[in-house]
């Protein structure tokens, strides 16, 4: 077997120069805004590493990779409320895929999405219940948020988050 034969049988691996790869910010940026009676986009929970004030109506919250936050969007018009939306988002790791979301750069993993007043209020009740237990909503298992989102989509009762469930999540984190 010659060197030429062994080269023909091996897989060809092509490496790209670092400049040719698409560059993406390591941090997730969430745009927030408030215009009285028209637009209100705010964070229900989340620990941004930095908040930049653009003007008196707009700001940008920056989250490090894997951070979890809850963004609520309310839009109104001359006739009343036009949109209620709640999203629990997780900032992607630098090379992970992410969904594109308006106002979120470069994107995020959507753990839960609630649309409409009834769904948003149901999720807010769940968040209030979690915080009443003294648990930080950012520290919950991401699988719980996905389960709440799936239950919303299936129109099933929303599961309660208990101290036992949280203890199991923390124990699982220690084992990693």
C-alpha positions in Angstrom: 0.0 0.0 0.0 1.5 3.3 -1.1 1.1 6.7 0.5 -1.1 7.6 -2.4 -3.5 4.7 -1.7 -3.8 5.4 2.0 -4.6 9.1 1.3 -7.3 8.1 -1.1 -9.0 5.9 1.5 -8.9 8.5 4.3 -11.6 11.0 4.9 -10.9 14.5 3.6 -11.0 17.0 6.4 -11.2 20.6 5.4 -10.5 23.2 7.9 -11.8 26.7 7.5 -9.8 29.8 8.6 -11.2 31.4 11.6 -12.1 34.5 9.7 -14.3 32.5 7.3 -16.5 31.2 10.1 -19.5 33.4 10.9 -18.8 35.4 14.0 -21.5 35.5 16.6 -21.6 37.3 19.9 -21.2 35.1 22.9 -23.8 37.1 24.8 -27.6 37.3 24.2 -29.0 40.9 24.0 -32.7 41.4 24.7 -34.2 44.8 23.6 -36.7 46.3 26.1 -39.0 49.2 25.5 -41.8 51.2 27.1 -44.2 53.6 25.3 -47.2 54.4 27.5 -50.4 52.8 26.3 -48.6 51.4 23.2 -45.7 49.1 23.9 -44.3 47.5 27.0 -41.5 44.9 26.7 -39.9 44.0 30.0 -38.2 41.3 31.9 -40.3 39.4 34.5 -37.1 37.6 35.8 -33.5 37.2 34.7 -30.1 38.4 35.8 -28.6 40.5 33.1 -24.8 40.9 33.3 -25.2 44.4 31.9 -28.0 46.8 31.0 -27.5 49.5 28.5 -29.9 52.5 28.4 -30.3 53.7 24.9 -32.8 56.5 25.7 -35.7 57.1 28.1 -37.9 54.5 26.4 -35.4 51.8 25.3 -32.7 49.7 26.9 -30.8 46.5 26.2 -30.2 43.7 28.7 -27.2 41.5 28.0 -27.1 37.9 29.3 -24.2 35.5 29.4 -24.5 32.1 27.7 -26.9 29.6 29.4 -28.6 32.3 31.4 -32.4 32.1 31.6 -34.8 35.1 31.5 -38.5 35.8 31.0 -39.5 38.5 28.5 -43.0 39.8 28.4 -44.3 41.8 25.5 -47.5 43.8 25.6 -48.7 45.9 22.6 -51.8 48.1 22.6 -53.5 50.2 20.1 -56.5 52.7 20.0 -58.9 49.8 20.6 -57.2 48.0 23.4 -54.7 45.2 23.8 -53.3 43.9 20.5 -50.7 41.4 21.8 -49.8 39.5 25.0 -46.7 37.4 24.8 -44.5 35.7 27.4 -41.3 33.9 26.5 -38.9 32.1 28.8 -35.6 32.2 27.0 -32.2 30.6 27.5 -29.1 32.3 26.1 -27.3 29.9 23.6 -23.7 28.8 24.0 -21.4 30.3 21.4 -21.6 27.3 18.9 -25.2 26.2 19.7 -28.1 26.8 17.5 -30.7 29.3 18.5 -34.1 30.4 17.3 -34.4 33.9 15.8 -36.6 36.2 17.8 -37.4 39.8 17.1 -35.6 42.0 19.6 -33.2 39.2 20.8 -29.7 39.1 19.3 -28.3 36.7 18.1 -31.2 34.5 19.1 -32.2 32.2 22.0 -33.6 28.8 22.9 -37.3 29.2 23.5 -38.1 27.2 26.6 -41.7 28.4 26.9 -43.9 30.6 24.8 -47.3 31.8 25.9 -49.6 33.9 23.6 -52.8 35.6 24.6 -53.9 37.1 27.9 -55.2 33.8 29.4 -52.0 31.9 28.8 -49.7 34.7 29.9 -51.7 35.2 33.1 -51.6 31.4 33.8 -47.8 31.4 33.4 -47.5 34.5 35.6 -49.4 32.7 38.3 -47.0 29.8 38.1 -44.0 32.2 38.4 -45.7 33.9 41.4 -46.1 30.4 43.0 -42.5 29.5 42.4 -41.3 32.8 43.9 -43.7 32.4 46.9 -41.7 29.2 47.7 -38.5 31.3 47.8 -37.0 29.8 44.7 -35.3 32.0 42.1 -37.1 31.5 38.8 -33.7 31.7 37.0 -32.5 28.6 38.9 -35.3 26.3 37.8 -34.6 23.2 35.6 -35.0 24.2 32.0 -37.0 21.0 31.5 -39.7 22.4 33.8 -40.1 25.4 31.6 -40.4 23.1 28.5 -43.0 21.0 30.3 -45.1 24.1 31.1 -44.9 25.2 27.5 -45.9 21.7 26.3 -48.8 21.6 28.7 -50.0 25.1 27.5 -49.9 23.9 23.9 -51.9 20.8 24.9 -54.3 22.8 27.0 -53.6 20.6 30.0 -53.3 21.8 33.6 -49.9 23.4 34.4 -47.7 21.5 36.7 -46.7 22.9 40.1 -43.1 23.4 40.9 -42.4 21.9 44.3 -39.4 22.1 46.7 -38.9 18.3 46.1 -38.6 18.9 42.4 -36.2 21.7 43.0 -34.1 19.6 45.4 -33.9 16.9 42.7 -32.8 19.5 40.1 -30.1 20.8 42.4 -28.9 17.2 43.2 -28.7 16.4 39.5 -26.5 19.5 39.0 -24.1 18.4 41.7 -23.7 15.0 39.9 -22.7 16.6 36.6 
